[in-house]
Amino acid sequence: MHSGLNVLVTGGAGFIGSNLADELIRQGARVMIIDNFSTGSRHNLDEINGPFDFIEGDINDDAALLKAIDGVEVVFHEAALPSVPRSVENPTETHVACVDGTFNLLVKAKENGVRRFVYAASSSAYGDQPILPKVETMQPDPLSPYAVAKLTGEFYCRAFNNVYGLETFALRYFNVFGPRQNPSSTYSGVISRFIDALMKGTTPVIYGDGEQSRDFTYIANVVDANIRAAQATEGLGRTLNVANGDQITLNRLLDVLKQITDKPEVEAEHLPARTGDVKHSQADNRLAVELLGYQELVGLEEGLRRTIDWWKTSRFARQ
């Protein structure tokens, strides 16, 4: 990332966006953040180390967006309503935030001279296909309104790359976790909720039998993939998996966390499986390795330890 590059991070008060903004600032970029605080938080902005500009606004609000995108060379689009259950409850809200928002951002990027657009796509696009690992050439099979909305954004990115020459990458994230993920949100990732329960001595909840598996990816790996995608010269317009390429069941994950936190006696409460959730997920990330030079910087267990260390000094430990 060359010093002085003007970049925009949408959803920069969120878990992924704020971690990405942090690293961009560290690498010398001039960072503008736009966020409407629908899921992001001011606490995350407070944890960013270094100077950045901030606009409180929605990416569907043209006035706010035009202000945010002025003079920007690279857009990192992290803003979304990131939740399958939420999209099942309120599909309209998810469509407006994810589909309309992404389309509006692409149009404004094209019209305002943005060179590169890196989009946070979702592994939910694969749905519940039994073939593992998931490879980008598979036919998408989204199960939830959220998955459809995120997939639509991918197709728009590809179209804007091919038709207008706006350079795009869509990165399909697989179950990202790490510091700044809000465990008190109903829609939060399972790792943050497990850690919060174990540290507070409450009962961890698993939806279903716990034998569902996920490819958990530590935040530093995802941040690195984004920055690589902003600089890559091959594969423009493509969709790439960003993950560890491993899988672990939720039952096993809880066991690992119980070992790290020294809470061997804890038992999970099992509730009915949730509508729209996929059973197994694992990525083939060879394309990201090939095109971006992507690599796993931090493995699962080390990532879990770092997340627990962050939790201990976070506001959640005091709640």
PyMOL commands that set and color helices and strands:
alter all, ss='L'
color gray80, all
select helices_A, chain A and resi 15-26+42-46+62-69+84-89+91-111+123-126+145-164+190-200+219-231+250-261+286-292+300-313+315-318
alter helices_A, ss='H'
color red, helices_A
select strands_A, chain A and resi 6-10+30-35+53-56+74-77+116-122+167-173+176-177+205-207+213-214+217-218+239-242+248-249+269-271
alter strands_A, ss='S'
color yellow, strands_A
deselect
rebuild
show_as cartoon
